[in-house]
Amino acid sequence: MDWATDDDREGTCEIDIAVTFDPETRTRTVSGTFCDRTIDHTTTWHHDGMAG
């Protein structure tokens, strides 16, 4: 990704992100790197059911 700011700074950074989804354990994980920063975030949710 190329980026630039109003004060004439600019650069390029690499994006390498993967997302996994497991409906059995109800988790989503986002991991990888974004501009040399490590990303590792897991979200879990629950479902109370629907009235019907």
ChimeraX commands (.cxc) that place a marker at each C-alpha (Angstrom):
marker #1 position 0.00,0.00,0.00 radius 0.5
marker #1 position 1.32,3.44,-0.88 radius 0.5
marker #1 position 0.52,6.29,1.50 radius 0.5
marker #1 position 1.12,10.06,1.64 radius 0.5
marker #1 position 0.31,12.88,4.07 radius 0.5
marker #1 position -0.42,16.57,3.63 radius 0.5
marker #1 position 3.01,17.42,5.10 radius 0.5
marker #1 position 4.82,15.59,2.25 radius 0.5
marker #1 position 5.60,12.35,4.08 radius 0.5
marker #1 position 5.08,9.22,2.01 radius 0.5
marker #1 position 5.93,5.58,1.94 radius 0.5
marker #1 position 4.90,2.04,1.16 radius 0.5
marker #1 position 3.90,-0.71,3.53 radius 0.5
marker #1 position 3.05,-4.36,3.13 radius 0.5
marker #1 position -0.30,-5.84,4.11 radius 0.5
marker #1 position -0.47,-9.58,4.84 radius 0.5
marker #1 position -3.67,-10.43,6.72 radius 0.5
marker #1 position -5.60,-13.69,7.04 radius 0.5
marker #1 position -9.05,-14.21,8.52 radius 0.5
marker #1 position -10.33,-17.55,9.79 radius 0.5
marker #1 position -13.87,-18.32,10.85 radius 0.5
marker #1 position -14.95,-21.32,12.93 radius 0.5
marker #1 position -18.72,-21.56,13.36 radius 0.5
marker #1 position -18.36,-24.58,15.65 radius 0.5
marker #1 position -16.39,-22.63,18.27 radius 0.5
marker #1 position -18.01,-19.33,17.23 radius 0.5
marker #1 position -14.68,-17.59,16.72 radius 0.5
marker #1 position -13.19,-15.32,14.09 radius 0.5
marker #1 position -9.45,-14.66,14.07 radius 0.5
marker #1 position -7.66,-11.91,12.16 radius 0.5
marker #1 position -3.88,-12.30,12.08 radius 0.5
marker #1 position -0.89,-11.12,10.10 radius 0.5
marker #1 position 0.98,-7.87,9.58 radius 0.5
marker #1 position 0.00,-4.39,8.49 radius 0.5
marker #1 position 2.82,-1.88,7.87 radius 0.5
marker #1 position 5.24,-3.94,10.01 radius 0.5
marker #1 position 2.75,-4.13,12.89 radius 0.5
marker #1 position 1.53,-7.50,14.11 radius 0.5
marker #1 position -2.19,-8.16,14.16 radius 0.5
marker #1 position -3.63,-11.04,16.20 radius 0.5
marker #1 position -7.24,-10.56,17.24 radius 0.5
marker #1 position -9.81,-13.24,18.06 radius 0.5
marker #1 position -13.51,-12.53,18.53 radius 0.5
marker #1 position -16.00,-14.96,20.07 radius 0.5
marker #1 position -19.75,-14.51,20.06 radius 0.5
marker #1 position -22.84,-16.27,21.39 radius 0.5
marker #1 position -26.32,-16.77,20.03 radius 0.5
marker #1 position -29.32,-16.88,22.34 radius 0.5
marker #1 position -31.65,-18.27,19.70 radius 0.5
marker #1 position -34.55,-16.71,17.92 radius 0.5
marker #1 position -38.17,-16.69,18.94 radius 0.5
marker #1 position -40.31,-18.43,16.41 radius 0.5
marker link #1:1,2 radius 0.2
marker link #1:2,3 radius 0.2
marker link #1:3,4 radius 0.2
marker link #1:4,5 radius 0.2
marker link #1:5,6 radius 0.2
marker link #1:6,7 radius 0.2
marker link #1:7,8 radius 0.2
marker link #1:8,9 radius 0.2
marker link #1:9,10 radius 0.2
marker link #1:10,11 radius 0.2
marker link #1:11,12 radius 0.2
marker link #1:12,13 radius 0.2
marker link #1:13,14 radius 0.2
marker link #1:14,15 radius 0.2
marker link #1:15,16 radius 0.2
marker link #1:16,17 radius 0.2
marker link #1:17,18 radius 0.2
marker link #1:18,19 radius 0.2
marker link #1:19,20 radius 0.2
marker link #1:20,21 radius 0.2
marker link #1:21,22 radius 0.2
marker link #1:22,23 radius 0.2
marker link #1:23,24 radius 0.2
marker link #1:24,25 radius 0.2
marker link #1:25,26 radius 0.2
marker link #1:26,27 radius 0.2
marker link #1:27,28 radius 0.2
marker link #1:28,29 radius 0.2
marker link #1:29,30 radius 0.2
marker link #1:30,31 radius 0.2
marker link #1:31,32 radius 0.2
marker link #1:32,33 radius 0.2
marker link #1:33,34 radius 0.2
marker link #1:34,35 radius 0.2
marker link #1:35,36 radius 0.2
marker link #1:36,37 radius 0.2
marker link #1:37,38 radius 0.2
marker link #1:38,39 radius 0.2
marker link #1:39,40 radius 0.2
marker link #1:40,41 radius 0.2
marker link #1:41,42 radius 0.2
marker link #1:42,43 radius 0.2
marker link #1:43,44 radius 0.2
marker link #1:44,45 radius 0.2
marker link #1:45,46 radius 0.2
marker link #1:46,47 radius 0.2
marker link #1:47,48 radius 0.2
marker link #1:48,49 radius 0.2
marker link #1:49,50 radius 0.2
marker link #1:50,51 radius 0.2
marker link #1:51,52 radius 0.2
view
